[in-house]
Amino acid sequence: MVGLVGTILTLPFAPVRGVGWVIDQVRQVAEDEYYDPGPVQEELVKLEQARGEGHIDEEEFERREAELLHRLEEISAYRLQQRETQP
């Protein structure tokens, strides 16, 4: 009986809980995309190809490679943190 009463009393808050759930899902998808190493690795391959084909010079290559490697380190640290905090 308490479960039914509790459900009835908290019913007005159901839309708020629903919106919170949707926001959490959107946040999770956005984080999954942002912390996906695949696109960064693909960019590294394209960068190497551009250097090999002479489209960019060595200085530009090194600058962009450092940025991408830093991004991969950030992704790796985030994923490690996620594994440590999940039950």
N, C-alpha and C positions, 0 to 999 in steps of 0.2 A: 504494500500500500504506500509506503514512503517513497518508493521509486516512482510511482504514478504521480503522487503529489509533487515530488521534486521536478518531474518532467513538466507538469502543468505550470508550475511556478516559474520555471526557467524558459518556457516556450517563447516569451517575447524576445529573448536574447538569441534565439536560433538564427535569425538572419545575420547577426553580428558574428556568431561562430562560423557561419557559412562563408562570409566575406573573409574572415581570418584564415580559413582553410584555403580559399582560392589564392589569397595573397601569398601564403606559405608555398603553395604549389608553383606559382609563377616565380617566386624567389628561387626555389630549388632548381627549376629548369634554367633560369638565367645563370645561376652559379655553375650548373653542369656544363653549359655552353662556354662560359667564360674560362673555366678551369679545365677545358678539354685540351690535352696536349697535341691532338691530331693536327689542327690547323697551323699551329706554331711549327710543328715538324715539317709539314708541307711547305710552309714559307721558307724554312731553312733549305729545303731541297731546291725550291725555285731560285733562291738567292745564289746557291752554288752554281746552278745552271746559268744564271745571268752573268756571273763572274767568268765562268768557263767560255761563254759565248762573247765575252768582251762588252757586255751592255753596261757594266758598272766597273769602276776601278777598285783597286785593292783597299783603298782607304774607306770608301763607301761600304764595301763588303764587310770589313772588320767592324765598322760602326753598327751596321744593321745586325750582323751576326751576334755581337755582344748584347744588343737589345733583346734579340730572340732567345738567346741562352739565359739571360736574366729572367725572362718571362717563364721559361721552362723550369727554372729553379723556384720561382714563385708558385707555379702550379704544383710542383713536387712537394713543397712545404705545406701547401694547403691540403693536398691529398693525405699527407702523413698526419696532419692535425685532425682531419676528419676521421681517419681510421682509429686514432687514439681516443677520440671523444665518443665514438659510437660504441654502444654496449655489445 
